[in-house]
């Protein structure tokens, strides 16, 4: 890929999805965009990028650009990835919200950039395991991602043997999955707890109303500072005043956004900066 | 240092598993079937047992049932590591007291994840 093509591609990607394409990614871009070029009947990646640059903005190009974004997006996900955020959800966030929402008995959860669905399904399994304690509660889980193809996988909820062995306790596999040949499908009772929707983190919120919990993990790392700030501002707007944001292990709001504040002794968990102190600080 | 007993009739699997588990900072003992594993546990109960299913002399599931009936036999974490990759076997293993279950083929990342999930790391 020549430097001019790479520069143009990087600008288009950033404008559309916020994704920052480092200069060491030229080879990756070439190999991932080859199939897209063939699918759209361009002779090569150079022709594809030239076409995108030439006709930027028309409807057909928006679809082409979506396919390019999709091809360049990293979609790595595990069940209960990193464990700790899920322990925190079970032991700190949920009890706090069950106390704060004891009248409305309603909790809304947004798993942003959820890739193939392991994160929202992990949250659904935690909720299911709580059994009678959540009886009568209305709990909504929304999983969003920019990639249509990955959302199709998420909705199907079918995973390889390798995928179900990375992080999923065997007791939960036995309880909440059906075997389909050499693959494993999340049971209907868990799948129906999660809704999936296409969503660009740079766009408007994915649904009306406020979310009580937002998981937005391992996606900010792909953005530059300005885009991180923009995404966090949008997340803050979509979150309830006393809601909770969970970021990935290598991510923080510190020095990036003043819409959030840390929660004492809860690493990786943030409350809205304008939340009442007692709520965000104590979680009760 | 925690101790892991690797029970598998395949020398290749024992060698691969030993390398992975040693990398997680465990001392290793080996047994080639369930009967040998029982004798090893009588001498000294390990912290974790990585257990194959199909072995001559005594199978993994028979060993597990015998282990859980032994004095102090509830203590070790038992992780099956087998080619029996179906729900019926998984349910049977859990019913007999297995803590985790690895479906072969496996790699170091899977072993590490399962050990972490069962509080061994």
Contacts between the chains, C-beta under 8 A, distances in Angstrom:
chain1	res1	chain2	res2	distance
A	83	B	116	7.3
A	83	B	117	7.7
A	161	B	85	6.5
A	161	B	103	5.4
A	162	B	110	7.8
A	165	B	102	6.6
A	165	B	103	6.4
A	165	B	106	7.5
A	165	B	110	4.8
A	165	B	113	7.3
A	165	B	114	7.7
A	166	B	109	6.8
A	166	B	110	6.8
A	166	B	113	5.9
A	167	B	113	5.9
A	167	B	117	7.8
A	169	B	100	7.4
A	169	B	117	5.6
A	170	B	90	6.4
A	170	B	94	6.9
A	170	B	98	7.7
A	170	B	100	5.3
A	170	B	101	4.3
A	171	B	94	6.5
A	173	B	90	7.1
A	174	B	87	6.8
A	174	B	90	5.3
A	174	B	91	5.9
A	174	B	94	6.0
A	178	B	87	7.9
A	179	B	86	6.3
A	179	B	87	4.9
A	182	B	85	7.4
